[in-house]
């Protein structure tokens, strides 16, 4: 194998009698926060897709993945702004997205003043995650924290705390409660 070059993220097969073997792209290892009550959370910056109809100037998209590492189907609370016609101002990630500067100082959370509207008893929207499956969600970081004016490197993490459990709405599922935290990722903000 003279003059062979192995690129990062490539898998080279040698000595198996395979000819014309092509490099196989190896996905980077997914980092997860510590699992709590069968649930682990991971975050990562989303790949920027400039020019798509869904992209808006100035957005900083983040992918959050919820993984069921237990043996029972989990019913997870999933509420985002405007996901309910009556309770438009509810979001279970509001005040649970953390962005820290190099000194460890938290960037202020976005403050919203939603009108209080009476209505029927509220049961949060949910999603079901089977054992060994992942539910993926994408959000704009600036929905939850104020965009810093200073370009720098920041540390991003999220946590979710659900204290009140409901009876599961599907037979055989378990309504997840607890406090779970994601991995920490570095976000580079440029001017």
PyMOL commands that place a pseudoatom at each C-alpha (Angstrom):
pseudoatom trace, name=CA, resn=UNK, resi=1, chain=A, elem=C, hetatm=0, pos=[0.000, 0.000, 0.000]
pseudoatom trace, name=CA, resn=UNK, resi=2, chain=A, elem=C, hetatm=0, pos=[2.414, 2.611, -1.170]
pseudoatom trace, name=CA, resn=UNK, resi=3, chain=A, elem=C, hetatm=0, pos=[1.311, 6.227, -1.177]
pseudoatom trace, name=CA, resn=UNK, resi=4, chain=A, elem=C, hetatm=0, pos=[-1.931, 5.415, 0.657]
pseudoatom trace, name=CA, resn=UNK, resi=5, chain=A, elem=C, hetatm=0, pos=[-3.666, 8.231, 2.482]
pseudoatom trace, name=CA, resn=UNK, resi=6, chain=A, elem=C, hetatm=0, pos=[-6.173, 7.581, 5.255]
pseudoatom trace, name=CA, resn=UNK, resi=7, chain=A, elem=C, hetatm=0, pos=[-8.560, 10.450, 5.765]
pseudoatom trace, name=CA, resn=UNK, resi=8, chain=A, elem=C, hetatm=0, pos=[-10.217, 11.190, 9.131]
pseudoatom trace, name=CA, resn=UNK, resi=9, chain=A, elem=C, hetatm=0, pos=[-13.617, 9.526, 9.343]
pseudoatom trace, name=CA, resn=UNK, resi=10, chain=A, elem=C, hetatm=0, pos=[-12.637, 6.795, 6.851]
pseudoatom trace, name=CA, resn=UNK, resi=11, chain=A, elem=C, hetatm=0, pos=[-12.475, 3.076, 7.516]
pseudoatom trace, name=CA, resn=UNK, resi=12, chain=A, elem=C, hetatm=0, pos=[-9.836, 1.139, 5.591]
pseudoatom trace, name=CA, resn=UNK, resi=13, chain=A, elem=C, hetatm=0, pos=[-10.270, -2.609, 5.073]
pseudoatom trace, name=CA, resn=UNK, resi=14, chain=A, elem=C, hetatm=0, pos=[-6.965, -4.447, 4.650]
pseudoatom trace, name=CA, resn=UNK, resi=15, chain=A, elem=C, hetatm=0, pos=[-6.051, -8.091, 4.195]
pseudoatom trace, name=CA, resn=UNK, resi=16, chain=A, elem=C, hetatm=0, pos=[-9.543, -9.498, 3.631]
pseudoatom trace, name=CA, resn=UNK, resi=17, chain=A, elem=C, hetatm=0, pos=[-9.185, -10.165, -0.075]
pseudoatom trace, name=CA, resn=UNK, resi=18, chain=A, elem=C, hetatm=0, pos=[-11.507, -7.273, -0.902]
pseudoatom trace, name=CA, resn=UNK, resi=19, chain=A, elem=C, hetatm=0, pos=[-10.575, -5.354, -4.004]
pseudoatom trace, name=CA, resn=UNK, resi=20, chain=A, elem=C, hetatm=0, pos=[-11.684, -1.856, -4.872]
pseudoatom trace, name=CA, resn=UNK, resi=21, chain=A, elem=C, hetatm=0, pos=[-12.781, -1.268, -1.268]
pseudoatom trace, name=CA, resn=UNK, resi=22, chain=A, elem=C, hetatm=0, pos=[-14.183, 2.225, -0.765]
pseudoatom trace, name=CA, resn=UNK, resi=23, chain=A, elem=C, hetatm=0, pos=[-13.735, 4.242, 2.424]
pseudoatom trace, name=CA, resn=UNK, resi=24, chain=A, elem=C, hetatm=0, pos=[-16.779, 4.109, 4.689]
pseudoatom trace, name=CA, resn=UNK, resi=25, chain=A, elem=C, hetatm=0, pos=[-17.756, 7.267, 6.521]
pseudoatom trace, name=CA, resn=UNK, resi=26, chain=A, elem=C, hetatm=0, pos=[-17.802, 6.697, 10.271]
pseudoatom trace, name=CA, resn=UNK, resi=27, chain=A, elem=C, hetatm=0, pos=[-20.247, 8.899, 12.174]
pseudoatom trace, name=CA, resn=UNK, resi=28, chain=A, elem=C, hetatm=0, pos=[-18.780, 10.707, 15.189]
pseudoatom trace, name=CA, resn=UNK, resi=29, chain=A, elem=C, hetatm=0, pos=[-19.633, 9.192, 18.537]
pseudoatom trace, name=CA, resn=UNK, resi=30, chain=A, elem=C, hetatm=0, pos=[-22.795, 10.735, 19.966]
pseudoatom trace, name=CA, resn=UNK, resi=31, chain=A, elem=C, hetatm=0, pos=[-22.263, 12.205, 23.427]
pseudoatom trace, name=CA, resn=UNK, resi=32, chain=A, elem=C, hetatm=0, pos=[-25.091, 11.835, 25.933]
pseudoatom trace, name=CA, resn=UNK, resi=33, chain=A, elem=C, hetatm=0, pos=[-25.823, 13.272, 29.316]
pseudoatom trace, name=CA, resn=UNK, resi=34, chain=A, elem=C, hetatm=0, pos=[-26.262, 10.892, 32.243]
pseudoatom trace, name=CA, resn=UNK, resi=35, chain=A, elem=C, hetatm=0, pos=[-29.423, 8.787, 31.969]
pseudoatom trace, name=CA, resn=UNK, resi=36, chain=A, elem=C, hetatm=0, pos=[-32.163, 9.392, 34.535]
pseudoatom trace, name=CA, resn=UNK, resi=37, chain=A, elem=C, hetatm=0, pos=[-35.135, 7.035, 34.920]
pseudoatom trace, name=CA, resn=UNK, resi=38, chain=A, elem=C, hetatm=0, pos=[-34.433, 5.475, 31.518]
pseudoatom trace, name=CA, resn=UNK, resi=39, chain=A, elem=C, hetatm=0, pos=[-33.931, 8.746, 29.594]
pseudoatom trace, name=CA, resn=UNK, resi=40, chain=A, elem=C, hetatm=0, pos=[-30.710, 10.256, 28.229]
pseudoatom trace, name=CA, resn=UNK, resi=41, chain=A, elem=C, hetatm=0, pos=[-30.395, 13.585, 26.380]
pseudoatom trace, name=CA, resn=UNK, resi=42, chain=A, elem=C, hetatm=0, pos=[-27.920, 14.781, 23.775]
pseudoatom trace, name=CA, resn=UNK, resi=43, chain=A, elem=C, hetatm=0, pos=[-27.557, 18.124, 22.020]
pseudoatom trace, name=CA, resn=UNK, resi=44, chain=A, elem=C, hetatm=0, pos=[-25.544, 19.180, 18.994]
pseudoatom trace, name=CA, resn=UNK, resi=45, chain=A, elem=C, hetatm=0, pos=[-25.427, 22.206, 16.709]
pseudoatom trace, name=CA, resn=UNK, resi=46, chain=A, elem=C, hetatm=0, pos=[-27.558, 21.598, 13.614]
pseudoatom trace, name=CA, resn=UNK, resi=47, chain=A, elem=C, hetatm=0, pos=[-25.890, 21.809, 10.234]
pseudoatom trace, name=CA, resn=UNK, resi=48, chain=A, elem=C, hetatm=0, pos=[-26.668, 25.154, 8.701]
pseudoatom trace, name=CA, resn=UNK, resi=49, chain=A, elem=C, hetatm=0, pos=[-28.762, 24.900, 5.581]
pseudoatom trace, name=CA, resn=UNK, resi=50, chain=A, elem=C, hetatm=0, pos=[-28.582, 28.373, 4.123]
pseudoatom trace, name=CA, resn=UNK, resi=51, chain=A, elem=C, hetatm=0, pos=[-31.167, 29.373, 1.597]
pseudoatom trace, name=CA, resn=UNK, resi=52, chain=A, elem=C, hetatm=0, pos=[-33.807, 26.811, 2.540]
pseudoatom trace, name=CA, resn=UNK, resi=53, chain=A, elem=C, hetatm=0, pos=[-37.369, 28.023, 2.892]
pseudoatom trace, name=CA, resn=UNK, resi=54, chain=A, elem=C, hetatm=0, pos=[-37.388, 27.129, 6.606]
pseudoatom trace, name=CA, resn=UNK, resi=55, chain=A, elem=C, hetatm=0, pos=[-34.145, 28.931, 7.497]
pseudoatom trace, name=CA, resn=UNK, resi=56, chain=A, elem=C, hetatm=0, pos=[-34.305, 32.459, 8.874]
pseudoatom trace, name=CA, resn=UNK, resi=57, chain=A, elem=C, hetatm=0, pos=[-31.418, 34.905, 9.027]
pseudoatom trace, name=CA, resn=UNK, resi=58, chain=A, elem=C, hetatm=0, pos=[-29.668, 34.928, 12.388]
pseudoatom trace, name=CA, resn=UNK, resi=59, chain=A, elem=C, hetatm=0, pos=[-31.062, 31.619, 13.670]
pseudoatom trace, name=CA, resn=UNK, resi=60, chain=A, elem=C, hetatm=0, pos=[-28.781, 29.225, 15.538]
pseudoatom trace, name=CA, resn=UNK, resi=61, chain=A, elem=C, hetatm=0, pos=[-30.383, 25.792, 15.281]
pseudoatom trace, name=CA, resn=UNK, resi=62, chain=A, elem=C, hetatm=0, pos=[-29.725, 23.081, 17.862]
pseudoatom trace, name=CA, resn=UNK, resi=63, chain=A, elem=C, hetatm=0, pos=[-30.699, 19.407, 17.665]
pseudoatom trace, name=CA, resn=UNK, resi=64, chain=A, elem=C, hetatm=0, pos=[-31.840, 17.749, 20.873]
pseudoatom trace, name=CA, resn=UNK, resi=65, chain=A, elem=C, hetatm=0, pos=[-32.180, 13.974, 21.025]
pseudoatom trace, name=CA, resn=UNK, resi=66, chain=A, elem=C, hetatm=0, pos=[-34.112, 12.111, 23.705]
pseudoatom trace, name=CA, resn=UNK, resi=67, chain=A, elem=C, hetatm=0, pos=[-33.062, 8.454, 23.975]
pseudoatom trace, name=CA, resn=UNK, resi=68, chain=A, elem=C, hetatm=0, pos=[-34.928, 5.722, 25.835]
pseudoatom trace, name=CA, resn=UNK, resi=69, chain=A, elem=C, hetatm=0, pos=[-32.218, 3.607, 27.472]
pseudoatom trace, name=CA, resn=UNK, resi=70, chain=A, elem=C, hetatm=0, pos=[-34.708, 1.645, 29.587]
pseudoatom trace, name=CA, resn=UNK, resi=71, chain=A, elem=C, hetatm=0, pos=[-36.862, -1.392, 28.936]
pseudoatom trace, name=CA, resn=UNK, resi=72, chain=A, elem=C, hetatm=0, pos=[-40.334, 0.270, 28.871]
pseudoatom trace, name=CA, resn=UNK, resi=73, chain=A, elem=C, hetatm=0, pos=[-41.836, 2.710, 26.396]
pseudoatom trace, name=CA, resn=UNK, resi=74, chain=A, elem=C, hetatm=0, pos=[-41.531, 6.235, 27.796]
pseudoatom trace, name=CA, resn=UNK, resi=75, chain=A, elem=C, hetatm=0, pos=[-44.137, 8.942, 27.385]
pseudoatom trace, name=CA, resn=UNK, resi=76, chain=A, elem=C, hetatm=0, pos=[-42.248, 12.247, 27.361]
pseudoatom trace, name=CA, resn=UNK, resi=77, chain=A, elem=C, hetatm=0, pos=[-43.681, 15.674, 27.939]
pseudoatom trace, name=CA, resn=UNK, resi=78, chain=A, elem=C, hetatm=0, pos=[-43.126, 17.683, 24.738]
pseudoatom trace, name=CA, resn=UNK, resi=79, chain=A, elem=C, hetatm=0, pos=[-44.451, 21.220, 24.785]
pseudoatom trace, name=CA, resn=UNK, resi=80, chain=A, elem=C, hetatm=0, pos=[-43.171, 24.025, 22.551]
pseudoatom trace, name=CA, resn=UNK, resi=81, chain=A, elem=C, hetatm=0, pos=[-44.416, 27.593, 22.169]
pseudoatom trace, name=CA, resn=UNK, resi=82, chain=A, elem=C, hetatm=0, pos=[-47.616, 27.624, 20.131]
pseudoatom trace, name=CA, resn=UNK, resi=83, chain=A, elem=C, hetatm=0, pos=[-47.994, 23.830, 20.279]
pseudoatom trace, name=CA, resn=UNK, resi=84, chain=A, elem=C, hetatm=0, pos=[-51.353, 24.197, 22.040]
pseudoatom trace, name=CA, resn=UNK, resi=85, chain=A, elem=C, hetatm=0, pos=[-54.170, 26.494, 20.855]
pseudoatom trace, name=CA, resn=UNK, resi=86, chain=A, elem=C, hetatm=0, pos=[-55.138, 27.617, 24.375]
pseudoatom trace, name=CA, resn=UNK, resi=87, chain=A, elem=C, hetatm=0, pos=[-51.813, 27.467, 26.218]
pseudoatom trace, name=CA, resn=UNK, resi=88, chain=A, elem=C, hetatm=0, pos=[-49.612, 29.061, 23.519]
pseudoatom trace, name=CA, resn=UNK, resi=89, chain=A, elem=C, hetatm=0, pos=[-47.051, 30.410, 26.002]
pseudoatom trace, name=CA, resn=UNK, resi=90, chain=A, elem=C, hetatm=0, pos=[-46.019, 27.058, 27.474]
pseudoatom trace, name=CA, resn=UNK, resi=91, chain=A, elem=C, hetatm=0, pos=[-42.697, 25.479, 26.548]
pseudoatom trace, name=CA, resn=UNK, resi=92, chain=A, elem=C, hetatm=0, pos=[-40.943, 22.857, 28.678]
pseudoatom trace, name=CA, resn=UNK, resi=93, chain=A, elem=C, hetatm=0, pos=[-37.477, 24.063, 27.586]
pseudoatom trace, name=CA, resn=UNK, resi=94, chain=A, elem=C, hetatm=0, pos=[-38.140, 27.701, 28.557]
pseudoatom trace, name=CA, resn=UNK, resi=95, chain=A, elem=C, hetatm=0, pos=[-35.648, 28.599, 31.349]
pseudoatom trace, name=CA, resn=UNK, resi=96, chain=A, elem=C, hetatm=0, pos=[-33.930, 25.205, 30.867]
pseudoatom trace, name=CA, resn=UNK, resi=97, chain=A, elem=C, hetatm=0, pos=[-31.493, 26.104, 28.056]
pseudoatom trace, name=CA, resn=UNK, resi=98, chain=A, elem=C, hetatm=0, pos=[-28.127, 27.268, 29.407]
pseudoatom trace, name=CA, resn=UNK, resi=99, chain=A, elem=C, hetatm=0, pos=[-25.466, 29.204, 27.506]
pseudoatom trace, name=CA, resn=UNK, resi=100, chain=A, elem=C, hetatm=0, pos=[-22.281, 30.138, 29.392]
pseudoatom trace, name=CA, resn=UNK, resi=101, chain=A, elem=C, hetatm=0, pos=[-19.464, 32.416, 28.310]
pseudoatom trace, name=CA, resn=UNK, resi=102, chain=A, elem=C, hetatm=0, pos=[-15.757, 31.633, 28.774]
pseudoatom trace, name=CA, resn=UNK, resi=103, chain=A, elem=C, hetatm=0, pos=[-15.925, 32.875, 32.390]
pseudoatom trace, name=CA, resn=UNK, resi=104, chain=A, elem=C, hetatm=0, pos=[-18.830, 30.544, 33.187]
pseudoatom trace, name=CA, resn=UNK, resi=105, chain=A, elem=C, hetatm=0, pos=[-21.346, 33.408, 33.344]
pseudoatom trace, name=CA, resn=UNK, resi=106, chain=A, elem=C, hetatm=0, pos=[-24.839, 32.484, 32.129]
pseudoatom trace, name=CA, resn=UNK, resi=107, chain=A, elem=C, hetatm=0, pos=[-26.285, 34.355, 29.184]
pseudoatom trace, name=CA, resn=UNK, resi=108, chain=A, elem=C, hetatm=0, pos=[-29.704, 35.661, 30.282]
pseudoatom trace, name=CA, resn=UNK, resi=109, chain=A, elem=C, hetatm=0, pos=[-32.736, 33.563, 29.403]
pseudoatom trace, name=CA, resn=UNK, resi=110, chain=A, elem=C, hetatm=0, pos=[-35.294, 35.194, 27.114]
pseudoatom trace, name=CA, resn=UNK, resi=111, chain=A, elem=C, hetatm=0, pos=[-38.150, 36.667, 29.085]
pseudoatom trace, name=CA, resn=UNK, resi=112, chain=A, elem=C, hetatm=0, pos=[-41.653, 36.351, 27.727]
pseudoatom trace, name=CA, resn=UNK, resi=113, chain=A, elem=C, hetatm=0, pos=[-44.819, 37.898, 29.046]
pseudoatom trace, name=CA, resn=UNK, resi=114, chain=A, elem=C, hetatm=0, pos=[-47.697, 35.744, 27.952]
pseudoatom trace, name=CA, resn=UNK, resi=115, chain=A, elem=C, hetatm=0, pos=[-51.234, 36.624, 28.909]
pseudoatom trace, name=CA, resn=UNK, resi=116, chain=A, elem=C, hetatm=0, pos=[-52.746, 34.291, 31.482]
pseudoatom trace, name=CA, resn=UNK, resi=117, chain=A, elem=C, hetatm=0, pos=[-55.737, 32.627, 29.943]
pseudoatom trace, name=CA, resn=UNK, resi=118, chain=A, elem=C, hetatm=0, pos=[-58.124, 30.447, 31.827]
pseudoatom trace, name=CA, resn=UNK, resi=119, chain=A, elem=C, hetatm=0, pos=[-59.116, 27.196, 30.245]
pseudoatom trace, name=CA, resn=UNK, resi=120, chain=A, elem=C, hetatm=0, pos=[-59.700, 23.538, 30.781]
pseudoatom trace, name=CA, resn=UNK, resi=121, chain=A, elem=C, hetatm=0, pos=[-57.280, 21.497, 32.901]
pseudoatom trace, name=CA, resn=UNK, resi=122, chain=A, elem=C, hetatm=0, pos=[-54.015, 21.235, 31.016]
pseudoatom trace, name=CA, resn=UNK, resi=123, chain=A, elem=C, hetatm=0, pos=[-52.349, 17.943, 30.174]
pseudoatom trace, name=CA, resn=UNK, resi=124, chain=A, elem=C, hetatm=0, pos=[-49.035, 18.556, 28.380]
pseudoatom trace, name=CA, resn=UNK, resi=125, chain=A, elem=C, hetatm=0, pos=[-48.506, 17.241, 24.876]
pseudoatom trace, name=CA, resn=UNK, resi=126, chain=A, elem=C, hetatm=0, pos=[-46.381, 14.128, 24.814]
pseudoatom trace, name=CA, resn=UNK, resi=127, chain=A, elem=C, hetatm=0, pos=[-44.359, 11.882, 22.527]
pseudoatom trace, name=CA, resn=UNK, resi=128, chain=A, elem=C, hetatm=0, pos=[-43.670, 8.168, 22.935]
pseudoatom trace, name=CA, resn=UNK, resi=129, chain=A, elem=C, hetatm=0, pos=[-40.165, 6.746, 22.745]
pseudoatom trace, name=CA, resn=UNK, resi=130, chain=A, elem=C, hetatm=0, pos=[-39.776, 2.982, 22.518]
pseudoatom trace, name=CA, resn=UNK, resi=131, chain=A, elem=C, hetatm=0, pos=[-36.800, 1.236, 24.215]
pseudoatom trace, name=CA, resn=UNK, resi=132, chain=A, elem=C, hetatm=0, pos=[-33.508, 1.868, 22.370]
pseudoatom trace, name=CA, resn=UNK, resi=133, chain=A, elem=C, hetatm=0, pos=[-35.191, 4.529, 20.174]
pseudoatom trace, name=CA, resn=UNK, resi=134, chain=A, elem=C, hetatm=0, pos=[-34.524, 8.254, 19.851]
pseudoatom trace, name=CA, resn=UNK, resi=135, chain=A, elem=C, hetatm=0, pos=[-36.893, 11.204, 19.492]
pseudoatom trace, name=CA, resn=UNK, resi=136, chain=A, elem=C, hetatm=0, pos=[-35.214, 14.149, 17.769]
pseudoatom trace, name=CA, resn=UNK, resi=137, chain=A, elem=C, hetatm=0, pos=[-36.251, 17.785, 17.944]
pseudoatom trace, name=CA, resn=UNK, resi=138, chain=A, elem=C, hetatm=0, pos=[-34.685, 20.975, 16.514]
pseudoatom trace, name=CA, resn=UNK, resi=139, chain=A, elem=C, hetatm=0, pos=[-35.005, 24.419, 18.042]
pseudoatom trace, name=CA, resn=UNK, resi=140, chain=A, elem=C, hetatm=0, pos=[-33.630, 27.929, 17.556]
pseudoatom trace, name=CA, resn=UNK, resi=141, chain=A, elem=C, hetatm=0, pos=[-31.283, 28.817, 20.417]
pseudoatom trace, name=CA, resn=UNK, resi=142, chain=A, elem=C, hetatm=0, pos=[-32.350, 32.484, 20.376]
pseudoatom trace, name=CA, resn=UNK, resi=143, chain=A, elem=C, hetatm=0, pos=[-35.890, 31.461, 21.297]
pseudoatom trace, name=CA, resn=UNK, resi=144, chain=A, elem=C, hetatm=0, pos=[-34.595, 30.522, 24.759]
pseudoatom trace, name=CA, resn=UNK, resi=145, chain=A, elem=C, hetatm=0, pos=[-31.615, 32.802, 25.505]
pseudoatom trace, name=CA, resn=UNK, resi=146, chain=A, elem=C, hetatm=0, pos=[-30.710, 36.364, 24.563]
pseudoatom trace, name=CA, resn=UNK, resi=147, chain=A, elem=C, hetatm=0, pos=[-28.245, 36.433, 21.681]
pseudoatom trace, name=CA, resn=UNK, resi=148, chain=A, elem=C, hetatm=0, pos=[-24.879, 37.670, 23.028]
pseudoatom trace, name=CA, resn=UNK, resi=149, chain=A, elem=C, hetatm=0, pos=[-23.448, 40.778, 21.371]
pseudoatom trace, name=CA, resn=UNK, resi=150, chain=A, elem=C, hetatm=0, pos=[-19.880, 39.534, 21.789]
pseudoatom trace, name=CA, resn=UNK, resi=151, chain=A, elem=C, hetatm=0, pos=[-18.500, 36.972, 19.328]
pseudoatom trace, name=CA, resn=UNK, resi=152, chain=A, elem=C, hetatm=0, pos=[-16.843, 34.182, 21.323]
pseudoatom trace, name=CA, resn=UNK, resi=153, chain=A, elem=C, hetatm=0, pos=[-17.012, 30.512, 22.245]
pseudoatom trace, name=CA, resn=UNK, resi=154, chain=A, elem=C, hetatm=0, pos=[-19.858, 29.515, 24.543]
pseudoatom trace, name=CA, resn=UNK, resi=155, chain=A, elem=C, hetatm=0, pos=[-20.861, 26.324, 26.361]
pseudoatom trace, name=CA, resn=UNK, resi=156, chain=A, elem=C, hetatm=0, pos=[-24.426, 25.124, 25.707]
pseudoatom trace, name=CA, resn=UNK, resi=157, chain=A, elem=C, hetatm=0, pos=[-26.463, 22.591, 27.681]
pseudoatom trace, name=CA, resn=UNK, resi=158, chain=A, elem=C, hetatm=0, pos=[-30.104, 21.891, 28.473]
pseudoatom trace, name=CA, resn=UNK, resi=159, chain=A, elem=C, hetatm=0, pos=[-31.993, 20.232, 31.277]
pseudoatom trace, name=CA, resn=UNK, resi=160, chain=A, elem=C, hetatm=0, pos=[-35.541, 19.043, 31.599]
pseudoatom trace, name=CA, resn=UNK, resi=161, chain=A, elem=C, hetatm=0, pos=[-37.333, 18.602, 34.875]
pseudoatom trace, name=CA, resn=UNK, resi=162, chain=A, elem=C, hetatm=0, pos=[-40.762, 17.029, 35.042]
pseudoatom trace, name=CA, resn=UNK, resi=163, chain=A, elem=C, hetatm=0, pos=[-42.020, 16.767, 38.614]
pseudoatom trace, name=CA, resn=UNK, resi=164, chain=A, elem=C, hetatm=0, pos=[-45.672, 15.894, 38.106]
pseudoatom trace, name=CA, resn=UNK, resi=165, chain=A, elem=C, hetatm=0, pos=[-46.323, 12.611, 36.414]
pseudoatom trace, name=CA, resn=UNK, resi=166, chain=A, elem=C, hetatm=0, pos=[-49.584, 11.808, 34.746]
pseudoatom trace, name=CA, resn=UNK, resi=167, chain=A, elem=C, hetatm=0, pos=[-51.021, 8.414, 34.134]
pseudoatom trace, name=CA, resn=UNK, resi=168, chain=A, elem=C, hetatm=0, pos=[-49.675, 7.231, 30.785]
pseudoatom trace, name=CA, resn=UNK, resi=169, chain=A, elem=C, hetatm=0, pos=[-52.050, 7.759, 27.872]
pseudoatom trace, name=CA, resn=UNK, resi=170, chain=A, elem=C, hetatm=0, pos=[-50.951, 4.506, 26.204]
pseudoatom trace, name=CA, resn=UNK, resi=171, chain=A, elem=C, hetatm=0, pos=[-51.119, 1.066, 27.756]
pseudoatom trace, name=CA, resn=UNK, resi=172, chain=A, elem=C, hetatm=0, pos=[-47.676, -0.328, 28.597]
pseudoatom trace, name=CA, resn=UNK, resi=173, chain=A, elem=C, hetatm=0, pos=[-45.982, 3.091, 28.608]
pseudoatom trace, name=CA, resn=UNK, resi=174, chain=A, elem=C, hetatm=0, pos=[-44.448, 4.897, 31.570]
pseudoatom trace, name=CA, resn=UNK, resi=175, chain=A, elem=C, hetatm=0, pos=[-44.900, 8.688, 31.946]
pseudoatom trace, name=CA, resn=UNK, resi=176, chain=A, elem=C, hetatm=0, pos=[-41.350, 9.963, 32.465]
pseudoatom trace, name=CA, resn=UNK, resi=177, chain=A, elem=C, hetatm=0, pos=[-40.550, 12.169, 35.469]
pseudoatom trace, name=CA, resn=UNK, resi=178, chain=A, elem=C, hetatm=0, pos=[-37.236, 13.344, 36.842]
pseudoatom trace, name=CA, resn=UNK, resi=179, chain=A, elem=C, hetatm=0, pos=[-34.483, 15.820, 36.032]
pseudoatom trace, name=CA, resn=UNK, resi=180, chain=A, elem=C, hetatm=0, pos=[-32.174, 14.992, 33.152]
pseudoatom trace, name=CA, resn=UNK, resi=181, chain=A, elem=C, hetatm=0, pos=[-29.281, 17.045, 31.750]
pseudoatom trace, name=CA, resn=UNK, resi=182, chain=A, elem=C, hetatm=0, pos=[-27.668, 16.941, 28.335]
pseudoatom trace, name=CA, resn=UNK, resi=183, chain=A, elem=C, hetatm=0, pos=[-24.056, 16.829, 27.344]
pseudoatom trace, name=CA, resn=UNK, resi=184, chain=A, elem=C, hetatm=0, pos=[-22.270, 20.190, 27.011]
pseudoatom trace, name=CA, resn=UNK, resi=185, chain=A, elem=C, hetatm=0, pos=[-21.341, 21.446, 23.535]
pseudoatom trace, name=CA, resn=UNK, resi=186, chain=A, elem=C, hetatm=0, pos=[-19.253, 24.366, 22.407]
pseudoatom trace, name=CA, resn=UNK, resi=187, chain=A, elem=C, hetatm=0, pos=[-20.970, 26.987, 20.270]
pseudoatom trace, name=CA, resn=UNK, resi=188, chain=A, elem=C, hetatm=0, pos=[-18.861, 29.499, 18.389]
pseudoatom trace, name=CA, resn=UNK, resi=189, chain=A, elem=C, hetatm=0, pos=[-20.583, 32.793, 17.722]
pseudoatom trace, name=CA, resn=UNK, resi=190, chain=A, elem=C, hetatm=0, pos=[-19.179, 35.033, 15.039]
pseudoatom trace, name=CA, resn=UNK, resi=191, chain=A, elem=C, hetatm=0, pos=[-19.971, 38.611, 14.187]
for i in range(1, 191): cmd.bond("trace and resi %d" % i, "trace and resi %d" % (i + 1))
show_as sticks, trace
zoom trace
